[in-house]
Amino acid sequence: MYVINLILDIPLRNGYSYLHSEALPRGTAVSIELRGRTQIGFVASSMPATQFSAYPLDKLKPILAIGDSNLIIPEHIWQLCEFAANYYHHPLGNTLFCAIPVLLRKSTEINYIAADNTYYQATDSAIKPRGTKRQQLLEILRQQALSLPQIRAIIGVSAASLIDEWLTAGLVQITAPPPASYAHQALALNAEQTQVVNTLSAELGKFHAALLYGITGSGKTEVFLHLIAQVLANNQQIMVLVPEINLTPQLAKRFEQRFPYAKISLINSEISDKQRLNAWLSAKNGQTNIILGTRLSVFTPCANLGLIIVDEEHDDSFKQNDSLRYHARDLAVWRAKQLQIPIILASATPSLETLYNYKAGKYSLYKLTTRAVQNAVLPQIELLNLQHYPANFAGINQVALEKLAACLERKELALV
């Protein structure tokens, strides 16, 4: 018999002790009875009952159910939560439950769907399917292998039944997944970008905090993409944190275009509970190549994380201001140090904290001072003294009105 110390979603510093017939790994989800209600807890430690002396054993209740071994919280995420709880003075139980998907907090019996990583490619069969869309799909499959989600995006919801039909008829066959590192139409780098990529490439595989300071339009994202390709080639995962939800689809589309065979998981507050659980499990099991999301993504478990990127690191949206109050950028730096992997903090206007850490010698600075597109010029900025150019009732002076009128005549957009 063993005494299991459990962490519950309760604002207390200590755990609760329960009995079980065998020791359980730390992070295992269990179901227990507390104050007449069934609750979910996670194993913090196990010890033989003979060594337990805090309470009489007959006062301890048994554990009711044990969760699936695939739902165990990994050790590196447990350590991250312990650090966050101590650093931000928050109970470990509340911290842990903030870090995991909602469905894991509710039950030990969770139905989840394992990610399908099967790819299909056309055979040499001379059979011609009916319908223009089906013919176009078969032609694409002759040129490249596609997964079921990619086929569904082309043909619609009937993709699964269609592929089963074609497998039976011999039109397609299952093939090995293409390498996730395959890069489609990678852009050429300029001299500054090349130097940054080469220098950071040498830092892969060890902790290295890099501040990538580049002006707007200097090609910071292209630097990310080249480094991501190298990490994918090493069969490692990449975590990319962005401050706003509305930046996620734009960046995801660019990643999908560059790495068509990489599995990309989006994690933010707009996805459903089931989608977040599937993304959490996919990253934990190593089936996701790129994790892209907002601040809560920093708690996503990864089987083999090789690089963390924090885009627009200066943005205050990386701060969580209710419940567990944390800064995702700072937790990302701590996580990179624990895993001994590089982290890139990118910004055109770095935060004072990051600049201070660079001045203190903790971070390395990399600069991109020119626009990535040749012959591109920075916009001209002109400050108008309202004492010399009085504003009208709307707060706009005559010079600004003339500039706006000229902009509209050119059929361009203006932001006021």
The 8 nearest C-alpha neighbors of each residue, nearest first, counted from 0:
[[1, 20, 48, 19, 21, 47, 18, 2],
 [2, 0, 47, 48, 19, 46, 21, 18],
 [3, 1, 18, 48, 46, 17, 45, 47],
 [2, 4, 45, 17, 16, 18, 44, 5],
 [3, 5, 16, 44, 43, 15, 14, 42],
 [6, 4, 42, 15, 14, 41, 43, 40],
 [5, 7, 14, 41, 92, 40, 43, 42],
 [8, 6, 40, 92, 9, 5, 41, 39],
 [7, 9, 92, 93, 96, 10, 6, 40],
 [8, 10, 7, 11, 92, 93, 90, 6],
 [11, 9, 90, 93, 92, 8, 12, 91],
 [12, 10, 13, 9, 90, 92, 14, 91],
 [11, 13, 90, 91, 10, 14, 92, 89],
 [14, 12, 11, 15, 6, 91, 90, 92],
 [13, 15, 6, 5, 4, 16, 12, 7],
 [14, 16, 5, 4, 6, 17, 13, 7],
 [15, 17, 4, 3, 5, 2, 14, 59],
 [18, 16, 3, 60, 59, 61, 2, 62],
 [19, 17, 61, 2, 1, 3, 60, 62],
 [20, 18, 1, 21, 61, 0, 62, 2],
 [19, 21, 0, 1, 18, 22, 2, 61],
 [22, 20, 19, 1, 0, 23, 45, 47],
 [21, 23, 45, 1, 24, 46, 20, 19],
 [22, 24, 45, 21, 25, 27, 42, 3],
 [25, 23, 27, 26, 22, 42, 44, 45],
 [24, 26, 42, 43, 27, 44, 23, 41],
 [25, 27, 72, 71, 42, 41, 24, 28],
 [28, 26, 71, 42, 41, 25, 24, 29],
 [29, 27, 41, 66, 40, 107, 65, 71],
 [30, 28, 65, 40, 66, 64, 39, 41],
 [29, 31, 39, 64, 63, 38, 40, 62],
 [32, 30, 62, 63, 38, 37, 39, 33],
 [31, 33, 37, 36, 38, 35, 34, 30],
 [32, 34, 36, 35, 37, 31, 38, 60],
 [35, 33, 36, 32, 37, 38, 31, 60],
 [34, 36, 33, 32, 37, 38, 31, 60],
 [37, 35, 33, 32, 34, 38, 31, 39],
 [36, 38, 32, 31, 33, 30, 35, 39],
 [39, 37, 31, 30, 32, 36, 40, 33],
 [40, 38, 30, 29, 104, 31, 106, 105],
 [39, 41, 7, 29, 6, 5, 28, 30],
 [42, 40, 28, 6, 26, 5, 27, 29],
 [41, 43, 5, 25, 26, 27, 44, 4],
 [42, 44, 25, 5, 4, 6, 41, 26],
 [43, 45, 4, 42, 25, 3, 46, 5],
 [46, 44, 3, 22, 2, 4, 23, 1],
 [45, 47, 2, 1, 48, 3, 44, 50],
 [48, 46, 1, 49, 50, 2, 0, 51],
 [47, 49, 1, 51, 2, 50, 0, 46],
 [48, 50, 47, 51, 52, 1, 0, 46],
 [49, 51, 48, 47, 52, 46, 2, 1],
 [52, 50, 48, 49, 53, 47, 2, 46],
 [51, 53, 54, 50, 55, 49, 48, 56],
 [52, 54, 51, 55, 56, 50, 16, 48],
 [55, 53, 52, 56, 58, 51, 59, 57],
 [56, 54, 57, 58, 52, 53, 59, 51],
 [57, 55, 58, 59, 54, 48, 18, 51],
 [56, 58, 55, 59, 60, 54, 18, 61],
 [59, 57, 56, 55, 60, 54, 17, 16],
 [60, 58, 56, 17, 57, 18, 61, 16],
 [59, 61, 17, 18, 58, 62, 32, 57],
 [62, 60, 18, 17, 19, 63, 59, 31],
 [61, 63, 31, 64, 19, 18, 17, 30],
 [62, 64, 31, 30, 61, 65, 29, 32],
 [65, 63, 30, 29, 62, 66, 31, 107],
 [64, 66, 29, 28, 30, 107, 67, 63],
 [67, 65, 107, 28, 29, 68, 108, 27],
 [66, 68, 69, 70, 65, 107, 71, 108],
 [67, 69, 70, 71, 66, 27, 28, 65],
 [68, 70, 67, 71, 280, 66, 284, 72],
 [71, 69, 68, 67, 72, 66, 28, 27],
 [72, 70, 27, 26, 68, 69, 73, 28],
 [71, 73, 26, 70, 74, 27, 76, 77],
 [74, 72, 76, 75, 71, 77, 26, 300],
 [73, 75, 77, 76, 78, 72, 26, 25],
 [76, 74, 78, 77, 73, 79, 300, 337],
 [77, 75, 79, 78, 74, 73, 80, 300],
 [76, 78, 74, 80, 75, 79, 81, 73],
 [77, 79, 81, 75, 76, 80, 82, 74],
 [80, 78, 76, 82, 77, 81, 83, 75],
 [81, 79, 83, 77, 82, 78, 95, 84],
 [82, 80, 78, 84, 79, 83, 77, 85],
 [81, 83, 79, 85, 80, 84, 86, 78],
 [84, 82, 80, 86, 81, 85, 87, 79],
 [85, 83, 89, 81, 91, 82, 88, 87],
 [86, 84, 88, 82, 83, 87, 81, 89],
 [85, 87, 83, 88, 84, 82, 89, 81],
 [86, 88, 84, 89, 85, 83, 325, 324],
 [89, 87, 85, 84, 86, 90, 83, 91],
 [88, 90, 84, 87, 91, 94, 85, 323],
 [91, 89, 10, 92, 93, 12, 84, 11],
 [90, 92, 94, 84, 93, 95, 81, 89],
 [93, 91, 8, 7, 95, 6, 94, 90],
 [92, 94, 8, 96, 95, 90, 91, 97],
 [95, 93, 91, 97, 92, 96, 84, 80],
 [96, 94, 92, 98, 97, 93, 80, 91],
 [95, 97, 93, 98, 94, 99, 8, 92],
 [98, 96, 94, 95, 99, 93, 323, 100],
 [97, 99, 95, 96, 298, 94, 100, 295],
 [98, 100, 96, 97, 101, 95, 103, 104],
 [101, 99, 102, 103, 276, 275, 272, 98],
 [100, 102, 104, 103, 272, 99, 105, 276],
 [101, 103, 104, 105, 100, 272, 106, 276],
 [104, 102, 101, 105, 100, 106, 99, 107],
 [103, 105, 101, 102, 106, 39, 96, 100],
 [106, 104, 102, 103, 39, 101, 107, 38],
 [105, 107, 108, 103, 104, 39, 109, 102],
 [106, 108, 66, 109, 28, 29, 30, 65],
 [109, 107, 106, 66, 110, 67, 65, 105],
 [110, 108, 107, 111, 106, 102, 103, 67],
 [111, 109, 108, 112, 273, 107, 113, 102],
 [110, 112, 109, 113, 277, 276, 273, 280],
 [111, 113, 114, 110, 277, 115, 280, 273],
 [112, 114, 115, 111, 281, 277, 280, 116],
 [113, 115, 116, 112, 281, 286, 277, 280],
 [116, 114, 117, 113, 147, 146, 112, 118],
 [115, 117, 114, 118, 146, 176, 286, 147],
 [118, 116, 115, 146, 119, 176, 173, 147],
 [119, 117, 146, 145, 174, 176, 173, 144],
 [118, 120, 173, 144, 145, 174, 172, 146],
 [121, 119, 144, 140, 171, 172, 141, 174],
 [120, 122, 171, 141, 140, 170, 172, 137],
 [121, 123, 171, 124, 170, 172, 120, 169],
 [124, 122, 125, 121, 170, 141, 171, 169],
 [123, 125, 122, 126, 170, 169, 121, 171],
 [126, 124, 127, 123, 170, 122, 128, 169],
 [125, 127, 124, 128, 170, 168, 169, 123],
 [126, 128, 125, 129, 134, 124, 137, 170],
 [129, 127, 134, 133, 126, 130, 137, 131],
 [128, 130, 133, 127, 131, 134, 132, 126],
 [129, 131, 133, 132, 134, 128, 135, 127],
 [130, 132, 134, 133, 135, 129, 128, 136],
 [133, 131, 135, 134, 130, 136, 154, 153],
 [132, 134, 136, 135, 130, 131, 137, 128],
 [133, 135, 131, 137, 136, 132, 128, 138],
 [136, 134, 132, 138, 133, 137, 131, 139],
 [135, 137, 133, 139, 138, 134, 132, 140],
 [138, 136, 140, 134, 139, 135, 133, 141],
 [139, 137, 135, 141, 136, 140, 134, 142],
 [138, 140, 136, 142, 141, 137, 143, 135],
 [141, 139, 120, 137, 121, 143, 142, 138],
 [142, 140, 121, 138, 139, 143, 120, 137],
 [141, 143, 139, 140, 138, 144, 120, 121],
 [144, 142, 140, 141, 139, 145, 120, 121],
 [143, 145, 120, 119, 140, 118, 146, 142],
 [146, 144, 118, 119, 149, 150, 143, 147],
 [145, 147, 118, 149, 148, 117, 150, 119],
 [146, 148, 150, 149, 151, 145, 159, 158],
 [149, 147, 151, 150, 146, 152, 145, 158],
 [150, 148, 152, 146, 151, 147, 145, 153],
 [151, 149, 147, 153, 152, 148, 154, 146],
 [150, 152, 155, 148, 158, 154, 153, 149],
 [153, 151, 149, 150, 155, 154, 148, 156],
 [154, 152, 150, 151, 155, 149, 136, 132],
 [153, 155, 151, 152, 150, 158, 132, 156],
 [156, 154, 151, 157, 152, 158, 153, 150],
 [155, 157, 158, 151, 154, 159, 152, 160],
 [156, 158, 155, 160, 159, 161, 154, 151],
 [157, 159, 151, 161, 156, 160, 155, 162],
 [160, 158, 162, 161, 157, 163, 147, 156],
 [161, 159, 163, 162, 158, 157, 164, 165],
 [160, 162, 164, 158, 163, 159, 157, 165],
 [161, 163, 165, 159, 164, 160, 166, 158],
 [164, 162, 160, 166, 161, 165, 167, 159],
 [163, 165, 161, 167, 162, 166, 160, 168],
 [164, 166, 168, 162, 170, 167, 163, 171],
 [167, 165, 169, 163, 171, 168, 164, 162],
 [166, 168, 164, 165, 169, 163, 170, 162],
 [169, 167, 165, 166, 170, 164, 171, 126],
 [168, 170, 166, 167, 171, 165, 124, 172],
 [171, 169, 165, 122, 124, 168, 121, 166],
 [172, 170, 121, 122, 166, 120, 169, 165],
 [171, 173, 120, 119, 166, 174, 121, 122],
 [174, 172, 119, 118, 120, 117, 171, 175],
 [173, 175, 119, 118, 172, 120, 176, 144],
 [174, 176, 177, 118, 173, 117, 119, 144],
 [177, 175, 118, 174, 178, 117, 116, 144],
 [176, 178, 260, 175, 179, 144, 181, 118],
 [179, 177, 180, 181, 176, 260, 261, 232],
 [178, 180, 261, 260, 181, 231, 177, 258],
 [181, 179, 231, 232, 228, 178, 182, 258],
 [180, 182, 179, 178, 258, 183, 260, 228],
 [183, 181, 258, 257, 180, 185, 184, 228],
 [182, 184, 257, 185, 258, 181, 256, 259],
 [185, 183, 186, 182, 257, 256, 187, 258],
 [186, 184, 183, 182, 187, 257, 225, 224],
 [185, 187, 184, 188, 221, 225, 183, 224],
 [188, 186, 185, 189, 193, 221, 192, 184],
 [189, 187, 192, 193, 186, 190, 221, 371],
 [188, 190, 192, 191, 193, 187, 371, 194],
 [189, 191, 193, 192, 194, 188, 195, 367],
 [192, 190, 194, 193, 189, 367, 195, 366],
 [191, 193, 195, 189, 194, 190, 188, 196],
 [194, 192, 190, 196, 191, 195, 188, 197],
 [193, 195, 197, 191, 192, 196, 198, 190],
 [194, 196, 192, 198, 193, 197, 199, 191],
 [197, 195, 193, 199, 198, 194, 200, 192],
 [196, 198, 200, 194, 195, 199, 193, 201],
 [199, 197, 195, 200, 201, 196, 194, 202],
 [198, 200, 202, 196, 201, 197, 195, 203],
 [201, 199, 197, 202, 198, 203, 196, 226],
 [200, 202, 199, 198, 203, 197, 204, 196],
 [203, 201, 199, 200, 205, 204, 207, 341],
 [204, 202, 200, 205, 201, 341, 340, 199],
 [203, 205, 340, 202, 339, 305, 206, 341],
 [206, 204, 340, 339, 203, 341, 202, 207],
 [207, 205, 339, 340, 341, 336, 335, 208],
 [206, 208, 341, 209, 342, 205, 202, 340],
 [209, 207, 362, 342, 341, 343, 363, 206],
 [210, 208, 343, 363, 362, 364, 344, 211],
 [209, 211, 344, 364, 345, 363, 212, 343],
 [212, 210, 345, 365, 344, 366, 209, 213],
 [213, 211, 366, 346, 347, 210, 365, 345],
 [214, 212, 367, 347, 366, 217, 368, 211],
 [213, 215, 347, 217, 368, 216, 367, 212],
 [216, 214, 217, 347, 213, 370, 218, 219],
 [215, 217, 370, 218, 371, 214, 219, 372],
 [216, 218, 370, 371, 214, 215, 369, 213],
 [219, 217, 371, 221, 220, 216, 222, 370],
 [218, 220, 222, 221, 217, 223, 213, 345],
 [221, 219, 223, 222, 218, 224, 217, 310],
 [220, 222, 224, 218, 223, 219, 225, 186],
 [221, 223, 219, 220, 225, 224, 196, 192],
 [224, 222, 220, 226, 221, 225, 227, 219],
 [225, 223, 227, 221, 226, 222, 228, 220],
 [224, 226, 228, 222, 227, 223, 221, 229],
 [225, 227, 229, 223, 228, 224, 222, 230],
 [226, 228, 224, 230, 229, 225, 223, 231],
 [229, 227, 231, 180, 225, 226, 230, 232],
 [228, 230, 232, 226, 227, 231, 233, 225],
 [229, 231, 227, 233, 232, 228, 235, 305],
 [232, 230, 180, 234, 228, 233, 235, 229],
 [231, 233, 229, 180, 230, 234, 228, 235],
 [232, 234, 230, 231, 235, 229, 305, 180],
 [235, 233, 231, 232, 230, 236, 303, 179],
 [236, 234, 305, 303, 231, 233, 230, 304],
 [237, 235, 304, 288, 305, 303, 289, 231],
 [236, 238, 289, 306, 305, 307, 304, 290],
 [237, 239, 290, 307, 289, 291, 308, 306],
 [240, 238, 308, 291, 307, 309, 290, 237],
 [241, 239, 309, 292, 293, 291, 310, 308],
 [240, 242, 293, 310, 243, 292, 309, 239],
 [243, 241, 316, 317, 293, 314, 240, 294],
 [244, 242, 245, 246, 241, 293, 316, 247],
 [243, 245, 246, 247, 293, 267, 242, 292],
 [244, 246, 243, 247, 248, 249, 242, 241],
 [247, 245, 244, 243, 249, 248, 250, 241],
 [246, 248, 250, 244, 245, 249, 251, 292],
 [249, 247, 251, 250, 246, 252, 245, 244],
 [250, 248, 252, 251, 247, 246, 253, 245],
 [249, 251, 253, 247, 252, 248, 254, 246],
 [252, 250, 248, 254, 253, 249, 247, 255],
 [253, 251, 255, 249, 250, 254, 248, 256],
 [252, 254, 250, 256, 251, 255, 257, 249],
 [253, 255, 251, 257, 252, 256, 258, 250],
 [256, 254, 252, 259, 258, 253, 257, 251],
 [255, 257, 253, 254, 259, 258, 252, 183],
 [256, 258, 183, 254, 182, 255, 259, 253],
 [259, 257, 182, 255, 261, 260, 256, 254],
 [260, 258, 255, 256, 261, 257, 183, 181],
 [261, 259, 179, 258, 177, 262, 178, 181],
 [260, 262, 179, 258, 259, 288, 263, 180],
 [261, 263, 287, 288, 289, 260, 264, 286],
 [264, 262, 289, 290, 287, 288, 261, 265],
 [265, 263, 290, 278, 291, 289, 287, 266],
 [264, 266, 291, 292, 290, 263, 267, 278],
 [265, 267, 292, 296, 291, 275, 264, 293],
 [268, 266, 293, 292, 269, 270, 265, 244],
 [267, 269, 270, 266, 271, 244, 293, 295],
 [270, 268, 267, 271, 244, 266, 272, 275],
 [271, 269, 268, 267, 274, 275, 272, 266],
 [270, 272, 274, 273, 275, 269, 268, 276],
 [271, 273, 275, 274, 101, 276, 102, 270],
 [272, 274, 276, 271, 275, 277, 102, 111],
 [275, 273, 271, 277, 276, 272, 270, 278],
 [274, 276, 278, 272, 273, 277, 279, 271],
 [275, 277, 279, 273, 278, 274, 100, 280],
 [276, 278, 274, 280, 279, 275, 281, 273],
 [277, 279, 275, 281, 276, 280, 264, 274],
 [280, 278, 276, 282, 277, 281, 275, 299],
 [281, 279, 283, 277, 282, 278, 284, 276],
 [280, 282, 278, 286, 284, 287, 283, 279],
 [281, 283, 287, 301, 285, 279, 280, 284],
 [284, 282, 301, 300, 280, 302, 281, 285],
 [283, 285, 281, 282, 286, 302, 280, 301],
 [286, 284, 302, 282, 287, 283, 281, 301],
 [285, 287, 281, 284, 282, 288, 262, 114],
 [288, 286, 282, 262, 281, 285, 289, 263],
 [287, 289, 236, 262, 261, 263, 237, 286],
 [290, 288, 263, 237, 236, 287, 238, 291],
 [291, 289, 238, 264, 263, 239, 237, 265],
 [292, 290, 239, 265, 240, 238, 264, 289],
 [293, 291, 266, 240, 267, 265, 296, 241],
 [292, 294, 241, 240, 267, 242, 295, 296],
 [293, 295, 327, 317, 296, 297, 240, 242],
 [294, 296, 297, 293, 298, 267, 98, 327],
 [297, 295, 299, 298, 294, 292, 293, 266],
 [296, 298, 295, 299, 294, 331, 327, 330],
 [297, 299, 296, 98, 295, 300, 76, 99],
 [298, 300, 296, 297, 279, 301, 282, 283],
 [301, 299, 283, 76, 282, 298, 279, 73],
 [302, 300, 283, 282, 303, 304, 285, 299],
 [301, 303, 285, 283, 284, 304, 282, 300],
 [304, 302, 235, 301, 236, 305, 285, 234],
 [303, 305, 236, 235, 301, 237, 306, 302],
 [304, 306, 235, 236, 340, 237, 230, 303],
 [307, 305, 237, 341, 340, 342, 304, 238],
 [306, 308, 342, 238, 237, 239, 343, 341],
 [309, 307, 239, 343, 342, 240, 310, 238],
 [308, 310, 240, 344, 312, 239, 343, 345],
 [309, 311, 345, 312, 241, 240, 308, 344],
 [312, 310, 346, 313, 345, 314, 309, 241],
 [311, 313, 310, 314, 309, 344, 345, 346],
 [314, 312, 350, 349, 311, 315, 346, 348],
 [313, 315, 316, 312, 311, 317, 242, 350],
 [314, 316, 317, 318, 313, 242, 312, 326],
 [317, 315, 242, 318, 314, 243, 319, 294],
 [316, 318, 327, 315, 294, 242, 326, 314],
 [319, 317, 326, 316, 315, 325, 320, 327],
 [320, 318, 324, 325, 321, 326, 317, 323],
 [319, 321, 324, 318, 322, 325, 323, 326],
 [322, 320, 324, 323, 319, 325, 318, 97],
 [321, 323, 324, 320, 319, 97, 93, 94],
 [322, 324, 321, 325, 94, 89, 319, 97],
 [325, 323, 319, 320, 321, 322, 87, 318],
 [324, 326, 319, 318, 323, 327, 87, 320],
 [325, 327, 318, 328, 329, 317, 319, 330],
 [326, 328, 330, 294, 317, 329, 331, 297],
 [329, 327, 331, 326, 330, 332, 317, 312],
 [328, 330, 332, 331, 327, 326, 333, 325],
 [331, 329, 333, 327, 332, 328, 334, 326],
 [330, 332, 334, 328, 329, 333, 327, 335],
 [331, 333, 335, 329, 330, 334, 336, 328],
 [334, 332, 330, 336, 331, 335, 337, 329],
 [333, 335, 331, 337, 336, 332, 330, 338],
 [336, 334, 332, 340, 338, 333, 337, 339],
 [335, 337, 339, 333, 334, 206, 338, 332],
 [338, 336, 334, 335, 339, 333, 340, 75],
 [337, 339, 335, 336, 340, 334, 206, 304],
 [340, 338, 206, 205, 336, 337, 335, 204],
 [339, 341, 206, 205, 335, 204, 338, 305],
 [342, 340, 207, 206, 306, 208, 205, 203],
 [341, 343, 307, 208, 308, 306, 207, 209],
 [342, 344, 308, 209, 210, 345, 309, 208],
 [345, 343, 210, 309, 312, 211, 209, 308],
 [346, 344, 211, 310, 311, 312, 210, 212],
 [345, 347, 311, 348, 349, 212, 312, 213],
 [346, 348, 214, 213, 212, 215, 349, 345],
 [347, 349, 346, 350, 313, 212, 311, 214],
 [350, 348, 346, 313, 347, 353, 354, 351],
 [349, 351, 313, 353, 352, 354, 348, 312],
 [350, 352, 354, 353, 355, 349, 313, 356],
 [353, 351, 355, 350, 354, 356, 349, 357],
 [352, 354, 356, 350, 355, 351, 357, 349],
 [355, 353, 357, 351, 356, 352, 358, 350],
 [356, 354, 358, 352, 357, 353, 351, 359],
 [355, 357, 359, 353, 361, 358, 354, 362],
 [356, 358, 362, 354, 360, 355, 359, 361],
 [359, 357, 355, 360, 356, 354, 361, 362],
 [360, 358, 356, 357, 361, 355, 362, 354],
 [359, 361, 357, 358, 362, 356, 363, 355],
 [362, 360, 356, 357, 359, 363, 208, 358],
 [363, 361, 357, 208, 209, 360, 356, 210],
 [362, 364, 209, 210, 357, 208, 365, 361],
 [365, 363, 210, 209, 211, 366, 362, 357],
 [366, 364, 211, 212, 210, 195, 363, 367],
 [367, 365, 212, 213, 211, 368, 364, 191],
 [366, 368, 213, 217, 369, 191, 212, 214],
 [367, 369, 213, 214, 366, 217, 370, 191],
 [370, 368, 217, 367, 371, 214, 213, 216],
 [369, 371, 217, 216, 372, 375, 368, 218],
 [370, 372, 217, 218, 216, 369, 373, 189],
 [373, 371, 370, 375, 374, 216, 217, 218],
 [372, 374, 375, 371, 370, 376, 189, 369],
 [375, 373, 376, 372, 370, 371, 377, 369],
 [374, 376, 373, 372, 370, 377, 371, 369],
 [377, 375, 374, 378, 370, 373, 379, 372],
 [376, 378, 379, 375, 370, 215, 216, 380],
 [379, 377, 380, 376, 375, 381, 215, 216],
 [378, 380, 377, 381, 376, 382, 375, 402],
 [381, 379, 378, 382, 377, 383, 376, 399],
 [380, 382, 383, 379, 378, 384, 399, 398],
 [383, 381, 384, 380, 385, 379, 399, 398],
 [384, 382, 385, 381, 388, 387, 398, 399],
 [383, 385, 386, 387, 388, 382, 389, 396],
 [384, 386, 388, 389, 387, 383, 390, 396],
 [387, 385, 384, 388, 389, 383, 390, 396],
 [386, 388, 385, 384, 389, 383, 390, 396],
 [387, 389, 385, 386, 396, 384, 390, 383],
 [390, 388, 385, 396, 386, 387, 391, 397],
 [389, 391, 396, 395, 394, 388, 385, 392],
 [390, 392, 394, 393, 395, 396, 389, 397],
 [391, 393, 394, 390, 395, 396, 389, 397],
 [394, 392, 391, 395, 390, 396, 400, 397],
 [393, 395, 390, 391, 392, 396, 389, 385],
 [396, 394, 390, 391, 393, 399, 397, 400],
 [397, 395, 390, 399, 398, 389, 391, 388],
 [396, 398, 400, 399, 401, 395, 388, 390],
 [399, 397, 401, 400, 396, 402, 388, 395],
 [398, 400, 402, 401, 397, 396, 403, 395],
 [401, 399, 397, 403, 398, 402, 404, 396],
 [400, 402, 404, 398, 403, 399, 405, 397],
 [401, 403, 399, 405, 400, 404, 406, 398],
 [404, 402, 406, 400, 401, 405, 399, 407],
 [403, 405, 401, 407, 406, 402, 400, 408],
 [406, 404, 408, 402, 403, 407, 401, 409],
 [405, 407, 403, 409, 404, 408, 411, 402],
 [406, 408, 410, 404, 409, 405, 411, 403],
 [409, 407, 405, 410, 406, 404, 411, 403],
 [408, 410, 406, 407, 411, 405, 404, 412],
 [411, 409, 407, 408, 406, 412, 405, 413],
 [410, 412, 409, 406, 407, 413, 408, 405],
 [413, 411, 414, 410, 406, 407, 409, 403],
 [412, 414, 415, 411, 403, 406, 407, 402],
 [415, 413, 412, 403, 411, 406, 407, 399],
 [414, 413, 403, 395, 399, 412, 400, 394]]
